[in-house]
C-alpha cells in the first residue's frame, strides 16, 4: 500500500524508453519517418510517468520515460516541480521558466500538457513576460468534475513591472482550453517593487479549497483567493519581524533562503519554519529551529516552540542522521524536496 504522503524530489528526469537503448538508428526505426514538428499533445503522449515511491523520510523520485528520441522533444529534456496538491504535481519543462507545463495526477497515473503563457502583446523575438520565480501553483477542485483542477501562474512585464502583474488561470474543466488572463495590481510593499529589491517567488502551494500562495522566503507570502465573490482577491502577509528582510538580488543569490526556510499548508494552516541564526556566524549547534502559524484572518504569525539544532542532533528520533557526520544537509530545507 502506498504511503499517504511522500517527500518528492523536485528534479524530474527524462529518460529513454527501452526501444531507444540501441541508439539513434533503433530510435529512427521505432518511430518511422517523421520530419514535421510534433504537437504538444503528441509530445505528451510519448511520455510515460515513472514514479519511484519511497516511504518518508526516504525521497520519492519522478521520471518521464520518453518513447521518442530526445532531439524530437523540442526542449522537453527535463523538468522541475513547481507545486503539488492532493496528488497533483505541476512540472515546468522547456527552455524557459514560463515554458510548457506538465500536470501529473498520481491517483490515475495520468499526464496532461498545458501550453506556455500567451503574452498580452506579441513582439517578434522579444519576451515581454518577466517571471517572478517558481510560480506555477496548482489547486485540485473539491467540487464539480472529478479530477478537475486550476493552474495559477503570476508574472509581470519588463515595463512597467511590479506591482502591476498578470494572473493567468488554466481551468482543466473548461472547454476553451486556453489561459484566462487578468491584469492585477498586487498589494506588495513599495520596497519589493524595485529598483533594488523585488518580490521573488521561492515556492508556491495551495491553501484550503480556494486559495493559492506564492512565498518569498525573504519577505512574505502573497495569498490569492481564486473564488472570491467578485475578482480574485490578493493579500500580502510579511514574514515574522525577525525573519523579514527586503534583500537586494545580489545578496539573495549569495544566501539561498530555501536552504534554511520553508512554508506550506499543514493541517489546514499556513506554517513558516526557519533556522534562526543560520548564515549569521552563530555556532551550528546554537542555531534555533522555529515555527510560526498564520492566523486565519492573515493578520499575524503565532510563534511555536523552538528547538536548538544541537538538541536535534542529540535526539533519538534523529538517529539515522547520527550515523553520519553532522552536516547541514541532514537538516536543511533543500529546494529538491516537495511534499505531495
C-alpha positions in Angstrom: 0.0 0.0 0.0 1.5 3.4 -1.0 2.2 5.9 1.8 -0.5 8.7 2.3 2.2 11.3 1.5 5.8 11.4 0.2 8.8 13.7 0.0 9.2 14.4 -3.7 12.4 15.3 -5.4 11.7 18.4 -7.4 14.0 17.4 -10.3 12.2 15.4 -12.9 14.4 13.4 -15.2 13.5 12.4 -18.8 15.0 9.0 -19.8 14.9 6.9 -22.9 12.5 4.1 -23.2 13.8 0.5 -23.9 13.2 0.8 -27.6 15.9 3.5 -27.8 18.5 1.7 -25.8 20.2 0.7 -29.0 20.9 4.3 -30.1 19.7 6.7 -32.7 19.3 4.1 -35.5 17.0 2.0 -33.5 15.0 5.1 -32.4 14.5 6.1 -36.0 13.3 2.7 -36.9 10.9 2.7 -33.9 9.1 5.9 -34.9 9.4 5.7 -38.6 9.8 8.7 -40.9 9.0 11.9 -39.0 10.1 15.3 -40.4 7.2 17.5 -39.2 7.1 19.4 -35.9 5.1 17.3 -33.3 2.2 18.9 -31.5 2.3 19.3 -27.7 -0.3 16.5 -27.4 1.9 14.2 -29.4 4.9 15.0 -27.3 3.0 14.3 -24.1 1.6 11.0 -25.5 5.3 10.0 -26.0 6.0 10.4 -22.2 5.1 7.8 -19.5 5.3 8.8 -15.8 7.6 6.5 -13.8 7.4 7.3 -10.1 9.8 5.5 -7.7 7.7 5.7 -4.5 9.5 5.6 -1.1 8.3 5.8 2.5 9.3 9.0 4.2 11.9 10.1 5.2 13.3 8.5 2.0 12.8 10.6 -1.1 10.4 9.7 -3.9 11.5 10.5 -7.4 9.6 11.0 -10.6 10.9 10.3 -14.1 9.4 10.6 -17.5 10.2 7.7 -19.9 10.2 9.1 -23.4 9.2 7.0 -26.4 10.6 9.4 -28.9 14.3 10.4 -29.3 15.2 13.4 -27.3 16.1 15.5 -30.4 12.4 15.4 -31.3 11.2 16.5 -27.9 11.5 20.3 -28.6 13.4 21.2 -25.5 11.4 18.9 -23.2 14.5 17.2 -21.8 14.0 17.7 -18.0 11.5 19.2 -15.6 11.2 21.0 -12.3 8.3 20.5 -9.8 6.7 23.9 -9.0 3.9 22.8 -6.7 1.7 19.9 -5.6 -1.8 19.5 -4.2 -3.7 16.3 -3.3 -1.8 14.0 -5.6 -1.4 16.6 -8.4 2.1 17.7 -9.5 2.7 20.6 -11.8 6.1 20.5 -13.6 7.9 23.2 -15.6 9.6 21.9 -18.8 11.1 23.6 -21.7 13.7 26.2 -22.4 12.3 29.0 -20.2 10.5 29.2 -16.8 7.3 30.3 -18.5 7.6 27.4 -20.9 5.3 24.4 -21.1 3.7 22.7 -18.1 3.0 19.1 -17.4 0.4 18.0 -14.8 0.9 14.6 -13.3 -2.1 13.0 -11.4 -0.7 10.4 -9.1 -4.2 9.0 -8.4 -4.7 7.9 -12.0 -1.0 7.9 -13.2 -2.1 10.3 -16.0 -0.2 13.1 -17.6 -1.5 16.2 -19.4 0.2 19.1 -21.0 -0.6 22.8 -20.8 0.9 25.3 -23.4 3.1 28.2 -22.5 1.6 31.5 -21.5 0.1 33.7 -24.2 1.5 37.2 -23.6 -0.9 40.1 -23.9 1.3 41.7 -26.6 3.4 39.8 -29.1 6.8 41.4 -30.1 8.9 39.4 -32.6 12.0 37.9 -31.0 11.3 39.7 -27.7 9.9 38.3 -24.5 7.8 40.8 -22.6 6.9 38.3 -19.8 9.0 38.6 -16.7 8.7 35.5 -14.4 8.8 36.0 -10.7 10.3 32.7 -9.8 8.9 29.2 -9.0 5.3 30.5 -9.5 3.1 27.8 -11.0 0.5 26.8 -8.3 -2.0 24.0 -8.7 -5.3 23.6 -6.8 -7.4 20.5 -7.0 -11.1 21.5 -7.2 -13.2 19.9 -4.5 -16.5 20.3 -6.4 -17.7 19.6 -9.9 -15.9 17.4 -12.4 -13.8 14.6 -10.9 -10.1 15.3 -11.1 -10.6 18.9 -12.1 -8.0 21.5 -11.1 -7.0 25.0 -11.7 -3.4 26.1 -12.5 -2.4 29.6 -11.5 0.6 31.5 -12.8 1.6 35.1 -11.9 4.0 37.1 -14.0 4.9 40.7 -14.6 6.3 42.6 -17.6 9.7 44.3 -18.1 7.7 47.6 -18.1 6.1 49.0 -16.0 6.7 46.0 -13.8 5.6 45.4 -10.2 3.2 46.0 -8.5 1.4 45.5 -11.9 1.1 41.9 -12.9 -0.9 39.4 -14.9 -2.7 36.5 -13.3 -3.1 33.5 -15.6 -5.5 30.7 -14.9 -5.9 27.4 -16.6 -9.2 25.5 -15.8 -8.9 21.8 -16.7 -12.7 21.5 -16.9 -13.1 24.4 -19.4 -13.8 23.5 -23.0 -11.9 26.6 -24.1 -8.5 25.0 -23.4 -6.7 28.3 -23.1 -5.2 30.5 -20.5 -7.5 33.2 -18.9 -5.5 36.3 -18.2 -6.5 39.1 -15.7 -4.5 42.2 -15.1 -4.0 42.8 -11.4 -2.2 45.2 -9.0 -0.5 43.3 -6.3 -0.7 44.6 -2.7 3.1 44.5 -2.3 5.1 46.9 -0.2 6.9 49.5 -2.3 10.2 48.1 -1.1 9.5 44.9 -3.0 8.7 46.6 -6.3 12.2 47.9 -7.2 14.5 49.3 -8.2 16.9 47.3 -5.8 14.6 44.7 -4.2 11.9 42.7 -5.9 9.3 40.2 -4.8 10.7 36.8 -5.8 8.7 33.6 -5.5 10.7 30.8 -3.9 7.8 28.4 -3.6 4.1 28.0 -4.5 1.4 26.0 -2.7 -2.4 25.5 -2.3 -4.3 26.6 0.8 -7.8 25.3 1.6 -10.3 24.9 -1.1 -9.9 28.2 -2.9 -6.5 29.8 -2.3 -3.1 29.6 -3.8 0.0 31.1 -2.2 3.3 32.5 -3.5 6.0 32.7 -0.9 9.1 35.0 -0.9 11.1 33.4 1.9 13.0 36.6 2.5 9.9 38.9 2.6 6.4 37.3 2.9 3.6 35.4 1.3 1.1 36.6 -1.4 -2.2 34.8 -1.0 -4.9 34.8 -3.7 -8.5 33.6 -3.2 -9.4 32.4 -6.6 -13.1 32.1 -5.6 -13.7 35.5 -4.0 -17.2 36.9 -4.7 -16.0 39.2 -7.4 -12.5 39.0 -8.8 -9.6 37.0 -7.3 -8.6 38.7 -4.1 -5.0 39.2 -3.1 -3.4 39.6 0.3 0.2 40.1 1.3 1.5 39.0 4.7 5.1 39.9 5.7 7.2 37.3 7.4 7.6 37.5 11.2 9.6 40.6 12.0 12.8 38.8 13.0 12.8 37.0 9.7 11.7 39.7 7.3 14.4 41.3 5.1 13.9 43.0 1.8 17.1 41.7 0.2 18.8 43.1 -2.9 19.2 40.5 -5.6 23.0 40.3 -5.2 22.6 39.3 -1.5 19.7 36.9 -2.2 22.0 35.0 -4.6 24.7 34.8 -2.0 22.5 33.2 0.6 19.8 30.8 -0.7 16.8 31.2 1.5 15.3 27.8 0.5 18.2 26.1 2.3 17.1 27.3 5.8 13.4 28.4 5.4 10.2 26.8 4.1 6.5 27.5 4.1 3.4 25.4 3.3 -0.1 24.3 4.3 0.0 21.9 7.3 -3.2 20.5 8.8 -5.2 23.4 7.4 -2.9 26.2 8.5 -0.2 28.2 6.7 3.1 27.5 8.6 6.5 29.1 8.2 9.6 27.3 9.5 13.2 28.7 9.7 16.6 28.0 11.1 17.2 31.3 13.0 20.9 32.2 13.2 21.8 30.3 10.0 24.4 32.1 8.0 24.9 34.8 10.7 28.0 33.4 12.3 26.2 31.5 15.1 27.7 28.2 16.0 25.7 25.4 14.3 24.6 23.8 17.5 23.2 27.1 18.7 21.0 27.8 15.7 17.3 27.5 16.6 14.6 25.8 14.5 11.5 27.9 14.9 7.9 27.6 13.5 5.1 30.1 13.1 1.5 29.6 12.2 -0.5 32.3 10.3 -3.8 33.3 11.9 -7.0 32.5 9.9 -7.5 36.2 9.2 -4.0 36.5 7.8 -3.2 39.3 10.3 -0.4 37.8 12.5 2.0 35.0 12.9 1.9 32.9 16.1 5.3 31.6 17.2 5.5 28.0 18.2 8.2 26.3 20.5 11.7 26.4 19.2 14.4 23.8 19.4 18.2 24.0 19.2 19.9 22.3 16.3 22.3 20.8 18.8 19.4 19.2 20.6 18.1 17.9 17.3 21.4 16.2 16.6 21.3 14.6 20.1 17.7 13.4 19.7 16.9 9.7 19.5 14.4 10.5 16.7 17.3 11.8 14.6 19.2 8.6 15.0 19.5 7.9 11.2 21.5 11.2 10.9 23.6 10.4 13.9 25.2 7.5 11.9 26.7 10.1 9.6 28.8 13.2 10.0 26.7 16.0 11.5 26.2 18.3 8.5 23.6 20.8 7.5 22.5 18.7 4.5 20.9 16.3 7.0 18.6 19.1 8.4 18.3 22.0 6.0 15.3 22.6 3.7 16.6 21.6 0.3 14.8 23.0 -2.8 14.8 19.5 -4.1 12.0 18.2 -1.8 8.3 18.8 -2.0 5.5 17.2 -0.1 2.9 15.7 -2.3 
